[in-house]
Amino acid sequence: MYRIEPNTVPHLQSPSFAAGCAIQSFLSHWMANRDFLYFSFDPHLGAPVASALGVPMGDYEETVFEDGEHRMRVQQPVSGRHCVVLDSLYAEATLSADRKLLRMAFFIGALKAAGARRVSAVAPYLCYSRKDRRAQVGDPIITRHLAQILEAVGCDQILTVDVHNLASFENAFRIPADNIEGQALFVDHLVSRLANQQAVVVSPDAGGIKRSETFRRVLEQALGRPVERAMMEKLRGPDGVRGDLLVGPIEGRVAVLVDDLINTGSTLARAARACRQHGASAVYALATHGLFVDPASDTLASADISELVVTTTVPAFRLRGAAAAKLVQLDCSALLAAAIEYHCQGR
């Protein structure tokens, strides 16, 4: 697991500096000793991460044939080198998550065929990470099948950001599987907003309690004062999601909802509404990955949510209207660059 901790850089006086100073410390420390090649298919993160690393993007060729099949070809020498391949595996309007996964797998295979010594895959958003258990008899555990695909073509390591279930992710792979924690980005964003206000970190469901508690402790350290905890009830049944119980001190405080991703937004919208009904002065909804599939734009347009905060692991191209107006995206390129440097130095 890769986490930016304030105490890893001795001169830091406050954890709120972690997302900036600590990242720059990692990058400058290893800049002169790098020994890897960097490739990316991601039009949004590829260039910013290359810039943060201070390296050019590697050359490759992708050919799409008339029948829809495609071929990946390396356009530079890679023999004996460590290669890093980055692509965020979310579905776009014209490019499915399946197609992106297959493209990454084909390219890793091409690198290995060309003599690459080691290949690390970096998927800021990892598709199928929620398909990590059997909901009923006969269901496949797709995270394991995804792992088998990447392992079969010679992938030596995979990195992702704030994976849905860390234990399932690590157990699915037989190669090193590393989770990059993005909580420092959110803490840095919130410190100034909560400077003179009491806060409570709310888990929108029971499954997110561990995640929200970890975040609460880091936020509490950054603020230098106690931060309360709360949890929202969420029950799934044949009639959909239900449950209105909210446990924890909410009244008069800023409620900070913490989740790993936003899909339709219904879970966060329910929790935000409950927080407002219990007297929250404001509600911040935080999630690393903003998928925002329909009807998220309508669901999250409610005035219950003061601010939506996500990272740039997934562009918010689906969000529109009032929900888009309160969206804040935190750049994760420096975080990814620091993690790549860290792991490519054999740490």
Secondary structure as GFF3:
##gff-version 3
##sequence-region A 1 347
A	DSSP	three_ten_helix	6	8	.	.	.	ID=ss1
A	DSSP	three_ten_helix	15	17	.	.	.	ID=ss2
A	DSSP	pi_helix	18	22	.	.	.	ID=ss3
A	DSSP	alpha_helix	23	30	.	.	.	ID=ss4
A	DSSP	three_ten_helix	31	33	.	.	.	ID=ss5
A	DSSP	beta_strand	36	40	.	.	.	ID=ss6
A	DSSP	alpha_helix	46	53	.	.	.	ID=ss7
A	DSSP	beta_strand	60	64	.	.	.	ID=ss8
A	DSSP	beta_strand	70	74	.	.	.	ID=ss9
A	DSSP	beta_strand	82	86	.	.	.	ID=ss10
A	DSSP	alpha_helix	97	113	.	.	.	ID=ss11
A	DSSP	beta_strand	118	123	.	.	.	ID=ss12
A	DSSP	alpha_helix	142	152	.	.	.	ID=ss13
A	DSSP	beta_strand	157	161	.	.	.	ID=ss14
A	DSSP	alpha_helix	166	172	.	.	.	ID=ss15
A	DSSP	beta_strand	177	180	.	.	.	ID=ss16
A	DSSP	alpha_helix	183	191	.	.	.	ID=ss17
A	DSSP	beta_strand	199	203	.	.	.	ID=ss18
A	DSSP	three_ten_helix	206	208	.	.	.	ID=ss19
A	DSSP	alpha_helix	209	223	.	.	.	ID=ss20
A	DSSP	beta_strand	228	232	.	.	.	ID=ss21
A	DSSP	beta_strand	235	237	.	.	.	ID=ss22
A	DSSP	beta_strand	240	242	.	.	.	ID=ss23
A	DSSP	beta_strand	246	247	.	.	.	ID=ss24
A	DSSP	beta_strand	254	262	.	.	.	ID=ss25
A	DSSP	alpha_helix	266	277	.	.	.	ID=ss26
A	DSSP	beta_strand	282	290	.	.	.	ID=ss27
A	DSSP	alpha_helix	296	299	.	.	.	ID=ss28
A	DSSP	beta_strand	307	311	.	.	.	ID=ss29
A	DSSP	alpha_helix	321	325	.	.	.	ID=ss30
A	DSSP	beta_strand	327	330	.	.	.	ID=ss31
A	DSSP	alpha_helix	333	344	.	.	.	ID=ss32
###
